[in-house]
Amino acid sequence: MQNCSLDQWYGSAKTFTWYEHLIIYKECLSDNETLLLIHGFPTASYDWWKIWEPLSNKFSLLAPDMLGFGYSAKPSGFPYSIMKQADLILDLLKEKGINKFHILAHDYGDTVAQEILARATKDNRLNIKSVCLLNGGIFPEAHHPLMIQKLLMSPIGFVLSRLLNRQKFEKSFSRIFGAQTQLSKEELAIYWNLVSRENGHHIAHKIIRYMQERVVNRKRWVGALKDYPGKRGLINGPEDPISGRVMVRRYQEIISKENIWLLEGIGHYPQVEAPGELLERYIEFLQ
């Protein structure tokens, strides 16, 4: 599959102004039900490019770059939080007149999805048809961050974010992919350009506070997933050192043993590493 450039992906993107901040999002409109795609840290909606076209045959698609990510605004003084990102996405849905939708989320996006589920329990205007989660820190006790993530969370996080460069990023980023599904040099360069756009890597120490938020809000967010009455599923790359097999076992203990698919040999980014297999499992989940 030929790589999709950032210019190709964002050339057809739309804009939404949220509290004076420019938000970029991708959409594909149709008469089908809406699928909300929520990306992870530290990347953006570009993560979905390999499965975008086949998904568009079944859904009307909406995929925002959350604040601080990708091509959206990256204000240095913004109080980044999962709650704020959920506000943003729900405001975008409201702007688009969407109140019934499916969710497919990854990593950081899993936690945003959990917050949206928590709000849906008290807002009957939100009709979430299904939620399917990819590798993410659903349970803080089963989340194993990389050393660079731990350091970004530490008192020296500000300094580290300033020292982060392409070489360091590529080394850490490559660690979370499967041994046989590593990104090419060209792909790594694309992701570095995405992450470092408008010095986005300089605010990594602020955004990554979500790891602490997961601890503080564990009861709310795990409870929302556990109590969700609709169809829920988990598709996981078990070679992921951050949220692989250990997280899946915890999910089976707390949430459900049903609708779980392991993509053997795959790491943290199933939608990038094994898009065809991910699509097969996701369609199986929906059926």
GILIN-V162693 format. One record per pair of residues at least 24 apart in sequence whose C-alpha atoms are under 6 Angstrom apart, sorted by the first residue. I is the first residue (numbers start at 1). GAP is how many residues later the second one is. Records with the same first field share a line. If there is no record, write none. Layout:
I->GAP / GAP
This chain:
21->52
22->50 / 51
23->49
24->41 / 48
25->38 / 39 / 40
26->36 / 37
27->34 / 35
28->32 / 33
29->31
30->30
32->27 / 28
33->26 / 27
34->25 / 26 / 27 / 67
35->24 / 26 / 66 / 67 / 68
36->26 / 66 / 67
37->26 / 67 / 68
38->67 / 71
39->67 / 70
40->66 / 67 / 68 / 69
41->67
44->25 / 26
70->124
80->127
82->30
86->26
99->27 / 28
100->27 / 28
101->27 / 28
102->26 / 27 / 28 / 29
103->28
104->28 / 29
105->28
106->27 / 28 / 29
107->28 / 29
110->26
114->107
117->107
118->106
130->100 / 101 / 102
131->101
132->100 / 101 / 102
133->101
134->101 / 102
135->101 / 108 / 133
136->107
140->74 / 75
142->105
143->99 / 100
144->98
145->97
152->53
157->48
158->47
161->41
162->40
176->64 / 91 / 92
177->90 / 91
178->61 / 87 / 88 / 89
181->92
226->29
233->26 / 27
234->26
235->25 / 26
236->26
237->25 / 26 / 29 / 30 / 31 / 33
239->26 / 27 / 28
240->27 / 28
